């Protein structure tokens, strides 16, 4: 069943990419292209992969704009999951997708931002671009706070500075976004795509107290705590407890 589910989800992703390419030839805004691609990808990929998605707090997506969205990161399937709520006024800021063949070109053409996190000078310049997008264009920025996929289900890695530097310097809030633990049911490396319930939860905004490095660190610690507390709550449910016993 893994290969059947993975193949159907892969076809869905291909159709979403095809839809985005078609939109490149249509006189619509990049904002519409980004949101439309995200919605189509979410609709065509999550259910075939076995994800039964519940969204909590969707109304918070409209209350605080612009903002910085900071999400946990577990799997490539995170992209279609968050596609269900991706807003039209947000830019994704990511480090690796910009280097992918073809997809990197489409990513950059959408107006989204790359982050050269391994090259400090370039990373600083990339964050300045994101800061201008927030200040001058009123755009929100979406980042995976850990900067890479987590290894242990329900346990966050170290949060990178980028999202919190942006929020502290611009004065916009961080909106924490939590994807409930995916493993062991969803595990691409282990070739498991077992149908199960996943919760996508948007938490209340968190503001920095000021623009200093200390303010960034406090903001980062508070957002990490709120996301980890939410993950811990999911891990404490009977369904997750039984999943841990099966591992």
BATOR-396702 format. One record per residue (C-alpha): residue in three letters; x negated, y negated, z. Coordinates in nm, 3 decimals. Last residue first. Layout:
N
@res=ala&u=X&v=Y&w=Z
...
This chain:
247
@res=unk&u=-0.705&v=-0.127&w=1.760
@res=unk&u=-0.363&v=0.014&w=1.847
@res=unk&u=-0.375&v=-0.125&w=2.203
@res=unk&u=-0.438&v=-0.476&w=2.067
@res=unk&u=-0.131&v=-0.446&w=1.845
@res=unk&u=0.079&v=-0.339&w=2.143
@res=unk&u=-0.025&v=-0.654&w=2.328
@res=unk&u=0.046&v=-0.865&w=2.018
@res=unk&u=0.403&v=-0.739&w=1.993
@res=unk&u=0.461&v=-0.769&w=2.369
@res=unk&u=0.359&v=-1.138&w=2.365
@res=unk&u=0.046&v=-1.241&w=2.555
@res=unk&u=-0.166&v=-1.284&w=2.243
@res=unk&u=0.083&v=-1.544&w=2.121
@res=unk&u=0.045&v=-1.746&w=2.442
@res=unk&u=-0.332&v=-1.717&w=2.415
@res=unk&u=-0.314&v=-1.861&w=2.063
@res=unk&u=-0.120&v=-2.160&w=2.195
@res=unk&u=-0.371&v=-2.213&w=2.476
@res=unk&u=-0.654&v=-2.190&w=2.223
@res=unk&u=-0.494&v=-2.458&w=2.004
@res=unk&u=-0.437&v=-2.690&w=2.300
@res=unk&u=-0.788&v=-2.633&w=2.436
@res=unk&u=-0.950&v=-2.698&w=2.098
@res=unk&u=-0.755&v=-3.022&w=2.064
@res=unk&u=-0.867&v=-3.136&w=2.410
@res=unk&u=-1.233&v=-3.047&w=2.355
@res=unk&u=-1.247&v=-3.221&w=2.017
@res=unk&u=-1.083&v=-3.533&w=2.157
@res=unk&u=-1.327&v=-3.546&w=2.449
@res=unk&u=-1.621&v=-3.500&w=2.213
@res=unk&u=-1.498&v=-3.770&w=1.978
@res=unk&u=-1.446&v=-4.012&w=2.268
@res=unk&u=-1.802&v=-3.941&w=2.385
@res=unk&u=-1.930&v=-4.014&w=2.035
@res=unk&u=-1.753&v=-4.351&w=2.045
@res=unk&u=-1.445&v=-4.464&w=1.852
@res=unk&u=-1.191&v=-4.487&w=2.136
@res=unk&u=-0.950&v=-4.295&w=2.356
@res=unk&u=-0.893&v=-4.038&w=2.083
@res=unk&u=-0.533&v=-3.946&w=2.010
@res=unk&u=-0.366&v=-3.603&w=2.018
@res=unk&u=-0.048&v=-3.536&w=1.822
@res=unk&u=0.207&v=-3.274&w=1.936
@res=unk&u=0.167&v=-2.923&w=1.797
@res=unk&u=0.255&v=-2.772&w=1.460
@res=unk&u=0.306&v=-2.396&w=1.482
@res=unk&u=0.275&v=-2.137&w=1.207
@res=unk&u=0.396&v=-1.807&w=1.349
@res=unk&u=0.323&v=-1.470&w=1.188
@res=unk&u=0.549&v=-1.165&w=1.199
@res=unk&u=0.423&v=-0.839&w=1.054
@res=unk&u=0.398&v=-0.639&w=0.733
@res=unk&u=0.071&v=-0.439&w=0.722
@res=unk&u=-0.190&v=-0.575&w=0.485
@res=unk&u=-0.496&v=-0.374&w=0.584
@res=unk&u=-0.806&v=-0.331&w=0.371
@res=unk&u=-1.049&v=-0.354&w=0.664
@res=unk&u=-1.212&v=-0.654&w=0.499
@res=unk&u=-0.874&v=-0.802&w=0.412
@res=unk&u=-0.738&v=-0.780&w=0.765
@res=unk&u=-0.371&v=-0.862&w=0.820
@res=unk&u=-0.222&v=-0.616&w=1.069
@res=unk&u=-0.523&v=-0.621&w=1.305
@res=unk&u=-0.553&v=-0.915&w=1.286
@res=unk&u=-0.343&v=-1.218&w=1.196
@res=unk&u=-0.345&v=-1.411&w=1.524
@res=unk&u=-0.097&v=-1.704&w=1.520
@res=unk&u=-0.173&v=-1.992&w=1.285
@res=unk&u=-0.197&v=-2.311&w=1.490
@res=unk&u=-0.189&v=-2.668&w=1.360
@res=unk&u=-0.324&v=-2.948&w=1.582
@res=unk&u=-0.224&v=-3.297&w=1.465
@res=unk&u=-0.516&v=-3.532&w=1.529
@res=unk&u=-0.407&v=-3.890&w=1.569
@res=unk&u=-0.523&v=-4.194&w=1.370
@res=unk&u=-0.762&v=-4.446&w=1.527
@res=unk&u=-0.990&v=-4.459&w=1.222
@res=unk&u=-1.319&v=-4.390&w=1.398
@res=unk&u=-1.181&v=-4.141&w=1.650
@res=unk&u=-0.975&v=-3.951&w=1.394
@res=unk&u=-1.255&v=-3.918&w=1.141
@res=unk&u=-1.510&v=-3.817&w=1.405
@res=unk&u=-1.263&v=-3.562&w=1.531
@res=unk&u=-1.216&v=-3.394&w=1.195
@res=unk&u=-1.590&v=-3.388&w=1.125
@res=unk&u=-1.732&v=-3.274&w=1.459
@res=unk&u=-1.714&v=-2.898&w=1.409
@res=unk&u=-1.513&v=-2.681&w=1.648
@res=unk&u=-1.698&v=-2.380&w=1.782
@res=unk&u=-1.513&v=-2.056&w=1.723
@res=unk&u=-1.163&v=-1.986&w=1.843
@res=unk&u=-1.050&v=-1.655&w=1.986
@res=unk&u=-0.711&v=-1.505&w=1.897
@res=unk&u=-0.859&v=-1.239&w=1.672
@res=unk&u=-1.242&v=-1.241&w=1.688
@res=unk&u=-1.440&v=-1.342&w=1.376
@res=unk&u=-1.311&v=-1.689&w=1.299
@res=unk&u=-1.329&v=-1.817&w=0.942
@res=unk&u=-1.546&v=-2.122&w=0.885
@res=unk&u=-1.549&v=-2.496&w=0.953
@res=unk&u=-1.403&v=-2.438&w=1.297
@res=unk&u=-1.160&v=-2.729&w=1.263
@res=unk&u=-1.011&v=-2.623&w=0.931
@res=unk&u=-0.949&v=-2.966&w=0.783
@res=unk&u=-0.650&v=-3.157&w=0.644
@res=unk&u=-0.685&v=-3.531&w=0.580
@res=unk&u=-0.402&v=-3.783&w=0.579
@res=unk&u=-0.388&v=-4.060&w=0.322
@res=unk&u=-0.304&v=-4.423&w=0.397
@res=unk&u=-0.500&v=-4.538&w=0.094
@res=unk&u=-0.740&v=-4.787&w=0.250
@res=unk&u=-0.794&v=-4.656&w=0.602
@res=unk&u=-0.733&v=-4.283&w=0.556
@res=unk&u=-0.894&v=-4.249&w=0.213
@res=unk&u=-1.178&v=-4.473&w=0.332
@res=unk&u=-1.246&v=-4.237&w=0.623
@res=unk&u=-1.244&v=-3.939&w=0.388
@res=unk&u=-1.504&v=-4.107&w=0.168
@res=unk&u=-1.710&v=-4.188&w=0.479
@res=unk&u=-1.687&v=-3.821&w=0.577
@res=unk&u=-1.839&v=-3.722&w=0.243
@res=unk&u=-2.123&v=-3.971&w=0.287
@res=unk&u=-2.201&v=-3.832&w=0.634
@res=unk&u=-2.194&v=-3.477&w=0.496
@res=unk&u=-2.428&v=-3.579&w=0.215
@res=unk&u=-2.686&v=-3.711&w=0.460
@res=unk&u=-2.642&v=-3.411&w=0.693
@res=unk&u=-2.683&v=-3.142&w=0.422
@res=unk&u=-2.534&v=-2.817&w=0.552
@res=unk&u=-2.187&v=-2.971&w=0.594
@res=unk&u=-2.157&v=-3.072&w=0.231
@res=unk&u=-1.788&v=-3.155&w=0.263
@res=unk&u=-1.571&v=-3.158&w=-0.048
@res=unk&u=-1.265&v=-3.377&w=-0.076
@res=unk&u=-0.928&v=-3.339&w=-0.245
@res=unk&u=-0.837&v=-3.564&w=-0.537
@res=unk&u=-0.659&v=-3.285&w=-0.723
@res=unk&u=-0.940&v=-3.275&w=-0.982
@res=unk&u=-1.185&v=-3.176&w=-0.708
@res=unk&u=-0.989&v=-2.862&w=-0.621
@res=unk&u=-0.929&v=-2.777&w=-0.988
@res=unk&u=-1.303&v=-2.793&w=-1.056
@res=unk&u=-1.380&v=-2.586&w=-0.749
@res=unk&u=-1.121&v=-2.331&w=-0.858
@res=unk&u=-1.303&v=-2.297&w=-1.192
@res=unk&u=-1.611&v=-2.140&w=-1.031
@res=unk&u=-1.610&v=-2.190&w=-0.651
@res=unk&u=-1.839&v=-2.465&w=-0.523
@res=unk&u=-1.559&v=-2.699&w=-0.412
@res=unk&u=-1.406&v=-2.413&w=-0.216
@res=unk&u=-1.702&v=-2.401&w=0.019
@res=unk&u=-1.701&v=-2.712&w=0.239
@res=unk&u=-1.342&v=-2.820&w=0.277
@res=unk&u=-1.147&v=-3.145&w=0.307
@res=unk&u=-0.787&v=-3.104&w=0.197
@res=unk&u=-0.611&v=-3.429&w=0.114
@res=unk&u=-0.273&v=-3.516&w=0.260
@res=unk&u=0.015&v=-3.740&w=0.147
@res=unk&u=0.213&v=-3.466&w=-0.028
@res=unk&u=0.242&v=-3.257&w=0.286
@res=unk&u=0.131&v=-2.892&w=0.324
@res=unk&u=0.404&v=-2.710&w=0.518
@res=unk&u=0.444&v=-2.382&w=0.326
@res=unk&u=0.089&v=-2.413&w=0.191
@res=unk&u=-0.032&v=-2.353&w=0.546
@res=unk&u=0.033&v=-1.981&w=0.495
@res=unk&u=-0.093&v=-1.983&w=0.135
@res=unk&u=-0.432&v=-2.115&w=0.256
@res=unk&u=-0.451&v=-1.907&w=0.575
@res=unk&u=-0.452&v=-1.593&w=0.357
@res=unk&u=-0.824&v=-1.655&w=0.304
@res=unk&u=-0.858&v=-1.549&w=0.666
@res=unk&u=-0.892&v=-1.666&w=1.024
@res=unk&u=-0.902&v=-2.046&w=1.040
@res=unk&u=-0.766&v=-2.273&w=1.313
@res=unk&u=-0.609&v=-2.596&w=1.197
@res=unk&u=-0.688&v=-2.964&w=1.241
@res=unk&u=-0.460&v=-3.209&w=1.059
@res=unk&u=-0.598&v=-3.564&w=1.063
@res=unk&u=-0.336&v=-3.837&w=1.056
@res=unk&u=-0.167&v=-4.090&w=0.832
@res=unk&u=0.109&v=-4.054&w=0.917
@res=unk&u=0.257&v=-3.945&w=1.248
@res=unk&u=0.625&v=-3.854&w=1.242
@res=unk&u=0.658&v=-3.656&w=0.921
@res=unk&u=0.462&v=-3.339&w=1.003
@res=unk&u=0.608&v=-3.334&w=1.354
@res=unk&u=0.940&v=-3.215&w=1.209
@res=unk&u=0.780&v=-2.881&w=1.119
@res=unk&u=0.749&v=-2.799&w=1.488
@res=unk&u=0.770&v=-2.421&w=1.461
@res=unk&u=0.741&v=-2.229&w=1.135
@res=unk&u=0.815&v=-1.855&w=1.122
@res=unk&u=0.645&v=-1.648&w=0.854
@res=unk&u=0.690&v=-1.282&w=0.770
@res=unk&u=0.348&v=-1.214&w=0.620
@res=unk&u=0.318&v=-0.878&w=0.443
@res=unk&u=0.086&v=-0.989&w=0.164
@res=unk&u=0.385&v=-0.993&w=-0.076
@res=unk&u=0.552&v=-1.240&w=0.165
@res=unk&u=0.257&v=-1.479&w=0.182
@res=unk&u=0.155&v=-1.504&w=-0.182
@res=unk&u=0.436&v=-1.629&w=-0.407
@res=unk&u=0.609&v=-1.876&w=-0.174
@res=unk&u=0.289&v=-2.013&w=-0.024
@res=unk&u=0.121&v=-2.054&w=-0.362
@res=unk&u=0.430&v=-2.228&w=-0.500
@res=unk&u=0.443&v=-2.466&w=-0.203
@res=unk&u=0.072&v=-2.544&w=-0.216
@res=unk&u=0.079&v=-2.603&w=-0.592
@res=unk&u=0.378&v=-2.836&w=-0.558
@res=unk&u=0.216&v=-3.028&w=-0.272
@res=unk&u=-0.111&v=-3.082&w=-0.454
@res=unk&u=0.050&v=-3.165&w=-0.789
@res=unk&u=0.296&v=-3.410&w=-0.631
@res=unk&u=0.014&v=-3.594&w=-0.456
@res=unk&u=-0.189&v=-3.591&w=-0.776
@res=unk&u=0.091&v=-3.791&w=-0.932
@res=unk&u=0.302&v=-3.679&w=-1.226
@res=unk&u=0.256&v=-3.733&w=-1.599
@res=unk&u=0.239&v=-3.363&w=-1.697
@res=unk&u=-0.074&v=-3.210&w=-1.848
@res=unk&u=-0.238&v=-3.142&w=-1.509
@res=unk&u=0.096&v=-2.995&w=-1.400
@res=unk&u=0.041&v=-2.702&w=-1.637
@res=unk&u=-0.292&v=-2.633&w=-1.465
@res=unk&u=-0.114&v=-2.637&w=-1.127
@res=unk&u=0.144&v=-2.387&w=-1.249
@res=unk&u=-0.131&v=-2.159&w=-1.378
@res=unk&u=-0.297&v=-2.176&w=-1.036
@res=unk&u=0.032&v=-2.080&w=-0.871
@res=unk&u=0.075&v=-1.795&w=-1.119
@res=unk&u=-0.273&v=-1.667&w=-1.037
@res=unk&u=-0.193&v=-1.682&w=-0.667
@res=unk&u=0.121&v=-1.479&w=-0.723
@res=unk&u=-0.075&v=-1.225&w=-0.926
@res=unk&u=-0.316&v=-1.194&w=-0.635
@res=unk&u=-0.028&v=-1.150&w=-0.390
@res=unk&u=0.109&v=-0.868&w=-0.606
@res=unk&u=-0.237&v=-0.709&w=-0.631
@res=unk&u=-0.301&v=-0.736&w=-0.257
@res=unk&u=0.034&v=-0.577&w=-0.177
@res=unk&u=-0.024&v=-0.288&w=-0.416
@res=unk&u=-0.386&v=-0.248&w=-0.308
@res=unk&u=-0.291&v=-0.236&w=0.060
@res=unk&u=0.000&v=0.000&w=0.000
